[in-house]
Amino acid sequence: MPAWAELVPGAPVTARKADHHGQRPQHAANEGGTAGARLSSFDGRGRFDSEYFPVQKLRNLILTLLYWLAFQARNVFWEIQRPTLIGVRALVVRGDEVLLIRHRSGAKPWSLPGGGVEKHERMAEAARREAFEESGVPVRVEGVLGLYDAFRGTISNYIAVFICAPLGEPNPPQSLEIAEARFFPIRALPPGTDDGTQRRVAEFLEGAMGITSLW
């Protein structure tokens, strides 16, 4: 589901390069399963050699481009419609780790899982649903970190952040929007974590609750 709670600007990311030994890196299962196909050829000595064929790398590049195009089209639509949005984010904490998802493009693609609240859906249920849809992790909602306002151009966005406990391991579905989901040390977030996520994690570490603030 699209993460309405915060826009993710940027252009498609580039593919991984070969390492210094000339070997192509293997892709994690959460970026689409197998790393790629292998094409076999007869080497003239009664044996077959296999050459790595980057099918998965090409697939990820196509998905990244499609996600970026869809993101740009959505922004144009929003500029015309001037919507008021209601969204949620799930701050999923496991000991000293926090769950983050990575969008397929954007200058800062790592963020908390989350998205829009559906019609007649409770906000806590939306947080559970979005966490599972984007990361594959079922969660239990334990509290509310805060309610936030985000205004950008003609868009008014209202966001509730729920503190959650995980009930499983990350196993994100193959999707156009999400490339991977992982737990990170809560005090050492990865490069490329969006600003809003960094602020929410900092508030949690300070022991804040019931916040009302700008995103």
Secondary structure by P-SEA (a helix, b strand, c coil): cccccbbbbbccccccccccccbbbbbccccccccbbbbbbbccccbbbbbbbaaaaaaaaaaaaaaaaaaaaaaaaaaaabbbbbbcccccccccbbbbbbccccccccccccccccccccaaaaaaaaaaaaccbbbbbcccccccccccccbbbbbbbbbbbbccccccccccccccccccccccccccccaaaaaaaaaaaaccccccccc
